[in-house]
Amino acid sequence: MLENQKFSLEQINNIQNYIIIVGKNLKDLYGSITKYNEELDNGNFPATLKLLPKISLQINNLNIILKENNEIKIHNLENEISEIITWIGKQNDLKLQEDRKMKYKQFFISNLSEIAKSKKLEVEGAFPNFRCNNFKLKLDERKFSLKLVYGGDQEKMKVFDDWNLEKIFNYINNFYEFFEKINLNEELEKIYESYINCLKNKESEEGICIIEVLSEYKKNKQNAHNKIIYSERAFFSFLILKISENSDLTVLGKRISKRTATHSASGKNNEHLWIPRNAKDLIGQNIGYLNFIKETK
């Protein structure tokens, strides 16, 4: 009987699901375009360059959904998508991209020294390679990334996905500030303990390979649940410098001593560790061995 006939909710359910899917895609698109506009205002060219393909993909996905549900229309949505596609085309204009790229590069070079000085750092060099204290900055103009390496062994510290000077120099500055706060007496004791452990199966006490000491030191840190937050070789290198600079630092009346690596060992990372002479040095020394010498009065 007609009075008992149920109303089919299938179409309403389809419309509801369609609106949910379109809504989610529009939310993602809105977020990406908002981010793009913010990065454009900040002059962050690499970020805008990476966001454009993402926005294009989101538009394509939205278009597919609309075509699959062509019988359901959302007022003015197709016109809005068409306007976004036109806008993307203008943003991808090669001349505009080249102009933004040049401005971004000029901003980086013009502000490099000033921002470094504000962090009490020194920078020199020429594009695309710069030196800052114990670090090298290697810029990739194609990817707009920056690789930060430490010292003569060029230990990889971090890869930045843009040329944001504040982020780059904050990272370097934080490295030095970390070593101002570290307890050097405690670290020296850990190094000495590592050195003694390495000595157990040695016949001579003339020195232990610095890499062996580093390996044992890493185990001690791990056992104490004390993670090394930087590259292990860079961390140990600068730690040895800080300890060596302080003549008052001793353990059981002994001071740490370094011995230069042989020419052969200097070419092998597993036989030496590069250590700077000070916090602004990039020449440094390739150290092969560590020893602890009784301090003489």
ZITA-V701003 format. One record per residue. N is the residue number from 1. RES is the residue in one small letter. D_CENTER is the distance of its C-alpha to the mean C-alpha in Angstrom with 1 decimal. Layout:
BEGIN
((N/RES/D_CENTER) (N/RES/D_CENTER))
END
This chain:
BEGIN
((1/m/71.9) (2/l/69.9) (3/e/69.6) (4/n/67.6) (5/q/65.3) (6/k/61.6) (7/f/59.2) (8/s/56.5) (9/l/52.9) (10/e/51.2) (11/q/50.7) (12/i/49.5) (13/n/47.0) (14/n/45.8) (15/i/45.4) (16/q/43.6) (17/n/41.1) (18/y/40.6) (19/i/39.9) (20/i/37.4) (21/i/35.5) (22/v/35.8) (23/g/34.7) (24/k/31.5) (25/n/30.6) (26/l/31.6) (27/k/29.4) (28/d/26.3) (29/l/27.4) (30/y/28.0) (31/g/24.5) (32/s/22.9) (33/i/25.3) (34/t/24.8) (35/k/21.0) (36/y/21.8) (37/n/24.3) (38/e/22.0) (39/e/19.3) (40/l/22.4) (41/d/23.6) (42/n/20.3) (43/g/20.4) (44/n/17.1) (45/f/18.4) (46/p/15.5) (47/a/15.5) (48/t/19.3) (49/l/19.3) (50/k/17.4) (51/l/19.6) (52/l/22.9) (53/p/23.1) (54/k/22.3) (55/i/25.1) (56/s/27.4) (57/l/26.9) (58/q/27.7) (59/i/30.8) (60/n/31.9) (61/n/31.7) (62/l/33.7) (63/n/36.3) (64/i/36.8) (65/i/37.5) (66/l/39.9) (67/k/41.8) (68/e/42.2) (69/n/43.8) (70/n/45.7) (71/e/48.6) (72/i/46.6) (73/k/45.9) (74/i/43.6) (75/h/45.0) (76/n/43.1) (77/l/40.0) (78/e/40.7) (79/n/41.2) (80/e/37.9) (81/i/36.0) (82/s/37.9) (83/e/36.8) (84/i/33.1) (85/i/33.5) (86/t/35.2) (87/w/32.4) (88/i/29.7) (89/g/31.9) (90/k/32.0) (91/q/28.2) (92/n/27.8) (93/d/30.3) (94/l/29.3) (95/k/30.6) (96/l/28.9) (97/q/25.5) (98/e/26.1) (99/d/27.1) (100/r/24.0) (101/k/21.9) (102/m/23.9) (103/k/23.7) (104/y/19.9) (105/k/19.8) (106/q/22.5) (107/f/20.9) (108/f/17.8) (109/i/20.2) (110/s/22.6) (111/n/20.4) (112/l/18.2) (113/s/20.6) (114/e/21.7) (115/i/18.5) (116/a/17.6) (117/k/21.1) (118/s/20.8) (119/k/18.2) (120/k/20.6) (121/l/18.5) (122/e/20.0) (123/v/18.8) (124/e/20.9) (125/g/21.1) (126/a/21.6) (127/f/19.8) (128/p/17.8) (129/n/17.0) (130/f/16.7) (131/r/16.9) (132/c/16.0) (133/n/17.7) (134/n/16.5) (135/f/13.5) (136/k/13.6) (137/l/11.9) (138/k/12.6) (139/l/13.1) (140/d/14.2) (141/e/17.0) (142/r/17.8) (143/k/14.6) (144/f/13.5) (145/s/10.0) (146/l/8.7) (147/k/7.9) (148/l/7.8) (149/v/10.4) (150/y/12.8) (151/g/16.5) (152/g/19.2) (153/d/18.1) (154/q/14.8) (155/e/12.8) (156/k/9.4) (157/m/6.9) (158/k/3.4) (159/v/4.1) (160/f/4.8) (161/d/7.9) (162/d/10.1) (163/w/11.4) (164/n/11.5) (165/l/12.7) (166/e/12.9) (167/k/9.3) (168/i/8.5) (169/f/11.6) (170/n/11.4) (171/y/8.4) (172/i/10.7) (173/n/13.8) (174/n/12.8) (175/f/12.6) (176/y/16.1) (177/e/17.4) (178/f/16.6) (179/f/18.9) (180/e/21.5) (181/k/21.9) (182/i/22.0) (183/n/25.5) (184/l/26.1) (185/n/29.5) (186/e/28.3) (187/e/25.6) (188/l/28.4) (189/e/30.6) (190/k/28.1) (191/i/27.7) (192/y/31.5) (193/e/32.0) (194/s/29.7) (195/y/31.7) (196/i/35.0) (197/n/34.0) (198/c/33.3) (199/l/36.7) (200/k/38.7) (201/n/39.4) (202/k/39.6) (203/e/42.9) (204/s/41.7) (205/e/39.8) (206/e/39.0) (207/g/35.3) (208/i/32.7) (209/c/30.0) (210/i/26.9) (211/i/24.9) (212/e/27.6) (213/v/27.2) (214/l/23.4) (215/s/24.1) (216/e/26.7) (217/y/24.6) (218/k/21.9) (219/k/24.9) (220/n/26.2) (221/k/22.9) (222/q/22.8) (223/n/26.5) (224/a/26.0) (225/h/23.3) (226/n/21.1) (227/k/17.6) (228/i/15.6) (229/i/12.3) (230/y/10.7) (231/s/11.4) (232/e/15.2) (233/r/16.5) (234/a/14.6) (235/f/15.6) (236/f/19.1) (237/s/19.4) (238/f/18.8) (239/l/20.9) (240/i/23.7) (241/l/23.6) (242/k/23.9) (243/i/26.7) (244/s/28.5) (245/e/28.6) (246/n/30.6) (247/s/34.0) (248/d/35.1) (249/l/32.8) (250/t/34.9) (251/v/35.5) (252/l/39.2) (253/g/40.1) (254/k/37.8) (255/r/35.1) (256/i/32.1) (257/s/32.8) (258/k/30.8) (259/r/32.3) (260/t/31.1) (261/a/30.4) (262/t/32.9) (263/h/32.3) (264/s/32.1) (265/a/29.6) (266/s/27.4) (267/g/26.7) (268/k/25.7) (269/n/22.5) (270/n/24.5) (271/e/27.0) (272/h/25.3) (273/l/22.4) (274/w/21.4) (275/i/22.0) (276/p/22.1) (277/r/25.3) (278/n/23.9) (279/a/20.8) (280/k/21.1) (281/d/22.0) (282/l/20.5) (283/i/23.8) (284/g/24.1) (285/q/26.0) (286/n/25.7) (287/i/27.0) (288/g/28.9) (289/y/30.6) (290/l/30.7) (291/n/33.9) (292/f/35.4) (293/i/38.4) (294/k/41.1) (295/e/41.1) (296/t/44.4) (297/k/46.2))
END
